[in-house]
Amino acid sequence: MLKIFFFFTSFLYCISGISQENITLTYTGNMGVLISDHQSSVLIDGLHTKYGDDYLFPSEKVVHKINTQLQPNIILFTHYHGDHFSVPLSREYLVLNKKAVLFGANQITKNFSEFKDRVYTITTKDYTKKTIDIGKIKVTGLKINHAGKRHIEVENVGYIIEINNKKFLHVGDTNWLEEIGLFDQLKLLKENIDIAILPYWMLLQDDALILIKKYINPKTVIATHISPKIKEKELLDLKSRYPEIHFLTTLEQQIQL
């Protein structure tokens, strides 16, 4: 009888371990992703409205699901552009989910003074990393410059999310920006990133794979910010060129990690 007890205890422990290791990433539009270990979850750039025909945004159904079913513990925003962030949707989420917290640069967090105890501002004066533990999730925010000279004043924040012993990097709207030595300054190799979530244009350079390995060296790469109007041939060419990379193009598309 004792042997049977130990057998079932070991079996349940193994099942529990498998469950805890299983992380699901769900796509919510543009660069929006929900990362969940089925106990805790983080939503990055997941609450925004229609910004133009070149941007996929969460439908009312998806937003309702986020608010009432998925209920992420933390909502993070890389920057204030309308294809990444909505003040009304974010405020609605914080009202409905009273234990949830929000992260962003000052251009984001200044909109939520009434939730000051639940809002964390990531400074972007330099490339210093700021790490905060929220329950079982560790959030590290850091400045990562927005791509494009016309967006030089945009406070773009990158995030390293550690959940269930896996590290996710989300860079927002950046590019390699080798002219300012951006990724040399970020020193991401030291972070042992497991999954890197990048805008797809970072894959368009001929040496993209070399740069990914040189500056980030993740085990898995996920490409986002793909226009719904992208030509089918262009997307197929990218998938053929990078068969090991996941391309997010459909709302609620999921990846098991």
Protein Blocks (a to p, Z undefined) as FASTA:
>chain_A
ZZmmmmmmmmmmmmmmmmmmpccdddebjjaccddehlaccdehkaccdfbjkbccddfk
lmmmmmmmnopabdcdfblcfklbcfklmmmmmmmmmmbccdddfklmmmmmmlmmmccc
ddfkbmcdcdddehjbccdddddddehjklmmpccddddddeehiacddebjadfklmno
mmmmnommlnopabdcddfklmmpmklmmmmmmmnopabdcdehiafkbcfklmmmmmmm
mmmbccdfbghiacdZZ
